[in-house]
Amino acid sequence: MSNHFHLILRSRPDCVEKWGDTDVARRWLMLCPVRRDEQGQTEEPNEAELNSIRSDPDRLKVIRSRLSDISWWMRLLCHQIALRANHEDEETGRFFTSRFRAVRLLDEQALVACAAYVDLNPIRAAMAESLQTSDYTSAQRRIQAIEQVSTIAQAAAKTTVTSKTSEIPSPATRSSVISVAKSSADRHLSPVSLNERTGTPGPVLNKSGTRCSDKGFLPMSSADYLDLLDWTGRQLANGKRGRIPDKVIPILKRMSLDRNAWCDLVGNFGKRFFHVAGEPTTIDATISRVNQHRYYMPSATRKLFSDTKTKSTTKT
């Protein structure tokens, strides 16, 4: 946005524990470089720089912990933004007025509602009219990635070499597929689909180094999520009316939400939740890690979930 940004972050200490010492050292030195080139870009660390971390067990342990710490991530990210902004504006001093605000997402309903809230921000702020034109959003990147795959699939269909027993893609096509996988517009984002029944358990490390893990975060496909976003954006944007896609209703039913409750959560997420987000039963069962107190849930939010369950029971 023009004066702030939203992120959904997932801490993965289980993935970091699987990384080798060299990987940990390299990732840290790419975030906090010792050397930069003439354009100010981070240079690949050399062996001496890697050894300065690899050969120090205590420092390696601290850095490994920091690489799965959301506070450290935000510290490094905001520092880089502040440096660039101050350089462009020829200013010095603090750039952000305060520390970041974080809300823990406790369950599936909170996660998908927050994801939609973040992706639809440009549309609700009248900065964009569609998901495709919503710059700097994950939704735009996912759409671009789908379009890239579609382009490669069309090219593969045209350049397939047909033999008597099978169809074998040409070397050029295989090379293009590999290239797209490495340069995909959403390569740094977590995949959407989390297949809990047949998916691989555990960290599912990303082998290309473009992201931490290849494990998804929602029990739906990318296409279903984009359908849900598209429909929701039409409900929240004034002057837009659209038919509800057939896929949307089953998704909302699976999350125990009706259309009105869903639109309310997405449109007013920042007002509905404070320190934690989730269903009333989930929040009531959650205790603060710091001072062991229970979390407050606004009465309007509690009523929203209560009304939804009442409607569901009545229909049944």
C-alpha positions as MATLAB code, in Angstrom:
seq = 'MSNHFHLILRSRPDCVEKWGDTDVARRWLMLCPVRRDEQGQTEEPNEAELNSIRSDPDRLKVIRSRLSDISWWMRLLCHQIALRANHEDEETGRFFTSRFRAVRLLDEQALVACAAYVDLNPIRAAMAESLQTSDYTSAQRRIQAIEQVSTIAQAAAKTTVTSKTSEIPSPATRSSVISVAKSSADRHLSPVSLNERTGTPGPVLNKSGTRCSDKGFLPMSSADYLDLLDWTGRQLANGKRGRIPDKVIPILKRMSLDRNAWCDLVGNFGKRFFHVAGEPTTIDATISRVNQHRYYMPSATRKLFSDTKTKSTTKT';
ca = [
       0.000    0.000    0.000;
       1.085    3.651   -0.160;
       2.191    3.955    3.483;
       2.192    0.409    4.917;
       2.315   -3.243    3.920;
       0.739   -6.523    5.004;
       2.409   -9.922    5.202;
       1.316  -13.376    6.276;
       4.383  -15.139    7.648;
       4.811  -18.738    8.713;
       7.720  -19.543   10.998;
       9.393  -22.841   10.077;
      12.068  -23.791   12.654;
      11.570  -27.409   11.553;
      12.864  -26.493    8.087;
      15.787  -24.472    9.439;
      16.874  -27.424   11.575;
      17.133  -29.528    8.397;
      19.435  -27.023    6.649;
      23.139  -27.765    6.628;
      25.658  -25.397    8.220;
      26.718  -24.040    4.812;
      23.112  -23.310    3.834;
      22.469  -21.496    7.128;
      25.648  -19.444    6.759;
      24.949  -18.547    3.134;
      21.339  -17.533    3.768;
      22.389  -15.275    6.627;
      25.181  -13.645    4.640;
      22.781  -13.001    1.758;
      20.487  -11.207    4.231;
      23.314   -9.429    6.083;
      26.079   -9.222    3.457;
      29.715   -8.478    4.132;
      30.265   -7.271    0.558;
      28.131   -5.591   -2.111;
      28.845   -4.909   -5.784;
      28.944   -1.500   -7.461;
      25.147   -1.516   -7.863;
      24.697   -2.211   -4.153;
      23.561   -5.796   -4.716;
      24.605   -8.567   -2.339;
      27.586  -10.590   -3.532;
      27.816  -14.335   -3.024;
      29.755  -15.056    0.196;
      33.213  -16.582   -0.216;
      34.630  -19.514    1.731;
      36.284  -17.305    4.341;
      33.001  -15.536    5.051;
      31.110  -18.831    5.239;
      33.762  -20.277    7.573;
      33.393  -17.309    9.920;
      29.958  -18.726   10.758;
      30.420  -22.445   10.110;
      33.444  -22.702   12.387;
      31.737  -20.943   15.307;
      29.124  -23.296   16.852;
      27.697  -20.657   19.195;
      27.234  -18.081   16.430;
      25.818  -20.740   14.113;
      23.225  -21.685   16.741;
      22.155  -18.064   17.206;
      21.858  -17.464   13.464;
      19.924  -20.698   12.934;
      17.434  -19.466   15.536;
      17.160  -16.038   13.918;
      16.361  -17.553   10.517;
      13.055  -18.868   11.907;
      12.275  -15.790   14.026;
       9.518  -13.517   12.669;
      10.764  -10.539   14.716;
      14.195  -10.812   13.115;
      12.651  -11.171    9.670;
      10.648   -7.978   10.141;
      13.683   -6.191   11.549;
      15.800   -7.024    8.501;
      12.996   -6.338    5.999;
      12.038   -2.964    7.479;
      15.701   -1.983    7.685;
      16.172   -2.613    3.957;
      12.992   -0.693    3.079;
      14.084    2.228    5.270;
      17.533    2.342    3.665;
      16.113    2.404    0.135;
      13.395    4.936    0.944;
      15.779    7.299    2.739;
      18.231    7.023   -0.141;
      15.545    7.872   -2.698;
      14.215   10.783   -0.616;
      17.710   11.929    0.428;
      16.666   11.700    4.065;
      18.137   10.184    7.235;
      16.725    8.828   10.474;
      13.770    6.597   11.284;
      11.439    5.669    8.438;
       8.723    3.651   10.185;
       6.859    5.337   13.037;
       6.544    2.216   15.185;
       7.239   -1.485   15.470;
       5.092   -3.879   13.442;
       1.729   -5.167   14.692;
       1.263   -8.935   14.610;
      -1.863  -11.089   14.923;
      -1.501  -14.846   15.440;
      -3.699  -16.862   13.088;
      -4.946  -19.820   15.111;
      -7.108  -21.792   12.691;
      -8.141  -22.321    9.082;
     -10.935  -19.744    9.122;
      -8.634  -17.009   10.394;
      -5.891  -17.916    7.926;
      -8.011  -17.862    4.769;
      -9.894  -14.708    5.870;
      -6.632  -12.896    6.573;
      -5.141  -14.060    3.256;
      -8.163  -12.662    1.400;
      -8.035   -9.439    3.427;
      -4.399   -8.912    2.434;
      -4.798   -9.835   -1.243;
      -7.896   -7.658   -1.683;
      -6.453   -4.528   -0.048;
      -5.696   -2.730   -3.356;
      -9.235   -3.394   -4.649;
     -10.890   -2.202   -1.452;
      -8.679    0.914   -1.467;
      -9.724    1.630   -5.095;
      -6.110    1.257   -6.235;
      -7.003   -1.622   -8.582;
     -10.118   -3.040  -10.228;
      -9.086   -6.683  -10.564;
      -6.750   -9.286   -9.098;
      -4.601   -9.114  -12.241;
      -3.966   -5.384  -11.743;
      -3.438   -5.546   -7.980;
       0.278   -4.785   -7.976;
       2.588   -6.261   -5.344;
       0.028   -8.812   -4.127;
       0.483  -12.550   -3.845;
      -2.729  -13.049   -5.829;
      -1.260  -11.191   -8.810;
       1.919  -13.288   -8.623;
      -0.055  -16.535   -8.479;
      -2.102  -15.532  -11.528;
       1.089  -14.664  -13.416;
       2.566  -18.057  -12.494;
      -0.553  -19.862  -13.767;
      -0.306  -17.910  -17.028;
       3.377  -18.880  -17.345;
       2.558  -22.556  -16.922;
      -0.271  -22.249  -19.461;
       2.095  -20.671  -21.996;
       4.630  -23.471  -21.549;
       1.908  -26.115  -21.828;
       0.754  -24.612  -25.133;
       4.341  -24.507  -26.397;
       4.870  -28.115  -25.331;
       1.770  -29.205  -27.233;
       3.142  -27.634  -30.407;
       6.684  -28.973  -30.089;
       5.962  -32.522  -28.909;
       7.905  -35.154  -30.794;
       5.642  -38.141  -31.482;
       7.110  -41.647  -31.608;
       5.383  -44.948  -32.291;
       4.974  -45.822  -28.615;
       4.898  -42.520  -26.745;
       5.026  -38.740  -26.919;
       8.345  -37.284  -25.764;
       8.775  -33.523  -25.191;
      11.660  -32.024  -27.133;
      14.852  -30.919  -25.287;
      13.861  -27.285  -25.871;
      10.485  -27.856  -24.203;
      12.026  -29.641  -21.218;
      14.495  -26.770  -20.858;
      11.645  -24.241  -20.939;
       9.710  -26.109  -18.239;
      12.765  -26.146  -15.971;
      13.386  -22.466  -16.661;
       9.809  -21.524  -15.744;
      10.018  -23.534  -12.515;
      13.087  -21.518  -11.483;
      11.751  -18.123  -12.574;
       8.063  -18.557  -11.758;
       6.404  -15.350  -10.566;
       5.304  -17.036   -7.318;
       8.483  -19.034   -6.685;
       9.136  -17.252   -3.366;
       5.574  -17.719   -2.064;
       4.220  -20.643   -0.109;
       2.089  -22.905   -2.329;
      -1.640  -22.552   -1.634;
      -2.784  -26.159   -1.662;
      -2.220  -28.180    1.515;
      -3.213  -31.770    0.851;
      -3.554  -33.122    4.378;
      -4.587  -36.641    3.322;
      -2.061  -37.516    0.638;
       0.526  -34.752    1.087;
       4.055  -35.429    2.329;
       4.365  -35.024    6.127;
       7.162  -32.966    7.664;
       9.008  -29.851    6.493;
       8.999  -30.560    2.684;
      12.137  -28.500    2.022;
      12.363  -26.479   -1.182;
      15.338  -27.711   -3.216;
      15.820  -24.623   -5.401;
      16.401  -22.271   -2.470;
      13.725  -19.810   -3.595;
      11.592  -20.403   -0.502;
      11.798  -22.283    2.766;
       9.253  -25.056    2.215;
       7.032  -26.453   -0.535;
       4.212  -27.233    1.919;
       0.943  -25.425    1.214;
      -1.164  -23.567    3.752;
      -4.845  -23.882    2.739;
      -7.081  -26.932    2.121;
      -7.965  -25.743   -1.390;
      -6.295  -25.363   -4.774;
      -4.846  -22.123   -6.128;
      -7.725  -21.939   -8.615;
     -10.327  -22.299   -5.843;
      -8.602  -19.632   -3.764;
      -8.516  -17.199   -6.700;
     -12.208  -17.913   -7.409;
     -12.996  -17.116   -3.786;
     -10.967  -13.895   -3.982;
     -12.610  -12.818   -7.216;
     -16.119  -13.320   -5.832;
     -15.251  -11.641   -2.515;
     -13.722   -8.643   -4.270;
     -16.947   -8.138   -6.190;
     -18.961   -8.122   -2.961;
     -16.668   -5.663   -1.173;
     -16.114   -3.222   -4.049;
     -18.906   -0.697   -4.550;
     -20.697   -0.833   -7.876;
     -19.649   -4.387   -8.718;
     -22.038   -7.289   -8.878;
     -21.196  -10.846   -9.830;
     -22.620  -14.343   -9.776;
     -21.317  -16.607   -7.027;
     -19.113  -19.308   -8.610;
     -20.262  -22.842   -7.838;
     -16.980  -23.549   -6.048;
     -17.369  -20.739   -3.511;
     -20.324  -22.115   -1.552;
     -18.707  -25.520   -0.771;
     -15.527  -23.713    0.341;
     -17.437  -21.476    2.740;
     -19.465  -24.421    4.056;
     -16.259  -26.335    4.714;
     -15.064  -23.420    6.840;
     -18.431  -23.161    8.655;
     -19.063  -19.650    7.314;
     -21.913  -18.140    5.323;
     -21.436  -15.469    2.659;
     -22.313  -12.546    4.944;
     -20.023  -13.660    7.755;
     -17.212  -14.267    5.268;
     -17.490  -10.804    3.705;
     -17.621   -9.235    7.158;
     -14.454  -11.035    8.274;
     -12.526  -10.089    5.132;
     -13.782   -6.503    5.041;
     -13.201   -5.817    8.749;
     -10.416   -8.232    9.687;
      -8.371   -5.561   11.471;
     -11.361   -4.639   13.653;
     -12.601   -8.157   14.307;
      -9.342   -9.467   15.807;
      -6.543   -8.005   17.906;
      -3.668  -10.189   19.130;
      -5.004  -13.528   17.878;
      -7.541  -14.571   15.234;
      -9.739  -17.636   14.986;
     -13.050  -19.169   15.991;
     -14.325  -18.311   19.512;
     -13.638  -21.840   20.797;
     -10.078  -21.693   19.447;
      -9.356  -18.292   20.974;
     -10.930  -19.257   24.310;
      -8.662  -22.299   24.484;
      -5.506  -20.290   23.697;
      -3.355  -18.860   26.493;
      -0.686  -16.175   26.094;
       2.835  -17.579   25.965;
       4.218  -14.602   27.887;
       1.952  -13.975   30.907;
      -0.441  -16.943   30.613;
      -3.585  -14.811   30.262;
      -6.553  -15.560   28.025;
      -7.208  -13.491   24.924;
     -10.095  -11.062   24.462;
     -12.457  -11.477   21.532;
     -14.761   -8.574   20.557;
     -18.430   -9.344   21.212;
     -19.323   -8.413   17.604;
     -16.867  -11.015   16.299;
     -18.147  -13.640   18.702;
     -21.709  -12.906   17.593;
     -20.683  -13.224   13.928;
     -19.573  -16.823   14.423;
     -22.556  -17.559   16.676;
     -25.038  -16.305   14.071;
     -23.355  -18.392   11.386;
     -23.690  -21.590   13.446;
     -27.292  -20.748   14.261;
     -28.154  -20.381   10.549;
     -26.338  -23.627    9.754;
     -28.270  -25.504   12.483;
     -31.589  -24.048   11.332;
     -30.995  -25.135    7.728;
     -30.031  -28.622    8.841;
];
